[in-house]
Amino acid sequence: MKTSMSKKIFTRRRMPLLLLVVLVLLLSGCSTLPGATLTIDPQSPEPTKVTSGVQLLVLMTILSLAPTILILATSFTRIVIVLSMVRTAIGTPSAPPNQVIIGLSLLLTFFIMAPVYKEMDKTAIQPYTDGLIDQDTALEKAQIPIREFMFKQTREKDIQLFLDLGNETQPSTLADIPTLTLFPAFVISELRTAFTMGFVIYIPFLIIDLVVSSILLSLGMMMLPPSLVSLPFKLLLFVMVDGWYLLARSLVLSFSGGS
């Protein structure tokens, strides 16, 4: 009983590591690392453990690739761009600071990507760690939730662009589209969506700047910076409409139905 509980606790603790390994292997388009393999020797008395050398190699790979994967393969890109544009539109380049923007973006990313991780955990990671499926099968199953998430947010036009650039044959189903084609298409679709949302959010603050500039010009106060006067009004508007609530709600809901 105690051994079973210890095994479950150990498995849960290494879930994030296994998730990152799956993401690295999936999005890098390979299932092996240079000079090493992640397959387990069936003759080993403890087949669920990986040798320390391979663990170190996997850890170094994760440390080098995980930030890029986190930024590009999740909802992080759209969120951080929109939050940064909101800060610029208000006119406070250092408030909130970059640490807060990045931290909030990460928290929202974890919240949005939680269903994807749960699906990966259920269909790929748990069966693999329990020894029910092999590595190749786990990688194939782990791709499905990520690809479904990407397809919902990616325009067909962007996918077709990279299919043409890569001289790929026209796919008959979504499963025929390579991940290396879907990945860049997803990124540019996210950039387009993020800039579209940022433009819509920017308009009210721009109107305030124009009104304040016109008033100051009519009063002959040409030496007074309009941004200095409009900043309190933009902050007041943002607070009165509960801007952070609306912003977080819009960002999360923008991923629920696709772009």
Beta strands, then each sheet from edge to edge (+ up, - down):
end
